[in-house]
Amino acid sequence: MAYAQETIFQTWTSAGIEKKLSKKLSLLVSEELRLGYNKPNEYSFLSEAGMKYKLGKKMDASFNFRVTVKANEIAYRPYIDLSYEIDIQKFTIEPRLRYQYQLQKNEPAENYFRAKTTLKYEINKQWQPYVSGELFYHAFYYKGSLFDEYRLAAGIEHTYKKAHTIKLYYLYDQEFNVNNPTQRHAAGLSYEYEF
């Protein structure tokens, strides 16, 4: 069976804030714009809000809610993250497990488990290059649960005065085990302020 594959080129630009409410609890808010260059009106606005709680010195749990607005559709996505941090000299390994549930008009609800691992290297306190890999598992699917997407990224993170963080990255995303899979290339820039 032959499958047609669509290749998409995008830019992802985001800004967010993290407000510490206590030693263990933080409030997270962010906005993101994703622009595509293959088709007219190919854009997405992503608005997110959530809470992050420190379960231990190296472990965090967070609950977030995302609203995605595209040209002709709106999607709603609550999701839960559980992440851990492992430090080995100048390297940091950050495994993360996400469960997400997405609702969109005229589409069946989607449930995903997403396992991601990020590897960072600390050049100094301000600069950290990193690479990451993520695997998507489509769960509770009416056609049968399966792995259907992976995502790879590489970038560099710059922290200024401990409160400002800028990331510049490239992301490659590939669907598989689906009809008409999509391949995505994205150049990204993000800014986060923590206080």
C-alpha positions in Angstrom: 0.0 0.0 0.0 1.4 3.4 -1.0 1.2 6.4 1.3 1.4 10.0 0.3 3.5 12.1 2.7 3.1 15.8 3.3 6.1 17.9 4.3 5.5 21.0 6.3 7.9 23.9 7.1 7.0 26.0 10.1 8.3 28.6 12.6 7.3 28.3 16.3 7.6 31.4 18.4 6.5 31.5 22.1 6.6 33.6 25.2 5.8 32.5 28.8 6.0 33.3 32.4 6.4 31.2 35.5 5.4 32.7 38.8 6.4 30.9 42.0 3.5 30.9 44.5 5.5 29.0 47.1 8.7 26.9 47.3 6.8 24.0 45.7 4.0 25.5 43.6 4.3 27.6 40.4 1.8 29.1 38.0 2.6 28.8 34.3 1.2 30.9 31.4 2.3 30.9 27.8 1.4 32.0 24.2 2.7 30.5 21.0 2.3 31.2 17.3 3.1 28.5 14.8 3.3 29.7 11.1 3.4 27.4 8.1 4.9 28.2 4.7 3.3 25.5 2.5 -0.3 26.7 2.4 -2.2 30.0 2.8 -3.8 30.5 6.2 -1.6 27.8 7.8 -1.2 29.1 11.4 -1.9 28.1 15.0 -2.3 30.2 18.1 -1.7 28.1 21.3 -2.7 29.6 24.7 -1.7 27.6 27.8 -2.1 27.9 31.6 -1.1 25.5 34.3 0.3 24.7 37.7 3.6 23.0 38.5 4.3 21.2 41.8 7.7 20.0 43.1 7.3 16.4 44.3 10.9 16.4 45.4 14.3 18.1 44.7 14.5 16.6 41.2 10.9 15.7 40.4 8.0 17.8 39.2 4.3 17.2 38.3 2.2 19.7 36.3 -1.3 20.1 35.1 -1.9 22.3 32.1 -4.7 23.3 29.8 -4.2 24.3 26.1 -6.5 26.0 23.6 -5.3 25.8 20.0 -6.9 28.1 17.4 -6.4 27.4 13.7 -8.0 29.0 10.7 -11.2 26.8 10.8 -11.0 24.9 14.1 -10.4 25.1 17.8 -9.0 22.3 19.9 -9.0 21.9 23.7 -6.2 19.9 25.4 -5.8 19.2 29.2 -2.5 17.4 29.9 -0.4 16.1 32.9 3.4 15.9 33.0 5.6 14.0 35.3 9.3 14.9 34.9 12.6 14.1 36.6 16.2 15.5 36.5 19.4 13.5 36.6 22.7 15.4 36.9 26.0 13.8 35.8 28.8 16.3 36.1 28.0 18.9 33.4 25.3 16.8 31.8 21.6 16.8 32.7 19.2 14.1 31.6 15.5 15.0 31.9 13.0 12.2 31.2 9.3 13.3 31.0 6.0 11.4 30.7 2.9 13.2 29.4 -0.7 12.1 29.2 -2.9 14.4 27.1 -6.6 14.3 26.1 -7.7 16.5 23.1 -11.2 17.5 22.1 -12.0 19.0 18.7 -15.3 19.5 16.9 -16.3 16.8 14.5 -13.3 14.7 15.5 -13.0 11.7 17.9 -11.3 12.5 21.2 -7.6 11.7 21.2 -5.6 10.3 24.1 -1.8 10.2 23.9 1.0 9.1 26.1 4.2 11.0 25.2 7.6 9.9 26.5 10.4 12.5 26.0 14.0 12.6 27.1 16.2 15.7 26.9 20.0 15.8 27.3 21.6 19.1 28.2 25.2 20.1 28.5 26.2 23.0 30.7 28.9 25.1 29.0 28.5 27.6 31.9 25.6 29.1 33.9 24.3 31.0 30.9 24.6 28.6 28.0 23.2 25.0 27.6 23.0 23.2 24.3 20.6 20.3 24.2 19.0 17.5 22.2 15.7 15.7 22.8 13.7 12.8 21.5 10.0 12.1 22.0 7.7 9.2 21.1 3.9 9.4 20.8 1.6 6.5 21.8 -2.0 6.9 20.6 -3.9 5.2 23.4 -7.5 4.1 23.7 -7.9 4.6 20.0 -11.0 3.0 18.3 -8.7 1.6 15.5 -6.3 0.1 18.1 -3.6 1.7 20.3 -0.3 2.3 18.6 2.9 4.4 18.3 2.3 6.9 15.5 4.7 9.8 15.8 8.2 10.7 16.9 9.9 14.1 17.4 13.6 15.1 17.5 15.0 18.5 18.4 18.3 20.2 19.0 18.9 23.7 20.3 20.6 26.0 22.7 19.3 27.7 25.9 20.5 31.0 27.2 19.7 32.1 30.8 20.2 35.8 31.7 20.2 37.0 35.3 18.5 33.7 36.4 15.0 35.0 35.4 15.2 35.3 31.6 15.6 32.2 29.4 15.8 32.2 25.6 15.8 29.0 23.5 16.7 28.7 19.8 16.0 25.3 18.3 15.3 23.1 15.3 12.6 20.4 15.5 11.9 17.4 13.2 8.6 15.6 13.6 7.5 12.5 11.7 4.2 10.6 11.7 4.1 6.8 11.0 1.6 3.9 11.1 -1.0 6.3 9.7 -2.4 7.1 6.2 -0.9 10.2 4.6 1.8 10.8 7.3 3.0 14.3 7.9 6.7 15.3 8.2 7.4 18.6 9.9 10.4 20.8 10.0 10.2 23.7 12.5 12.6 26.5 13.5 11.8 27.7 17.0 12.4 30.7 19.3 11.0 30.9 22.8 11.3 33.3 25.8 10.4 32.6 29.4 10.5 34.9 32.4 10.5 33.4 35.9 9.8 35.3 39.1 
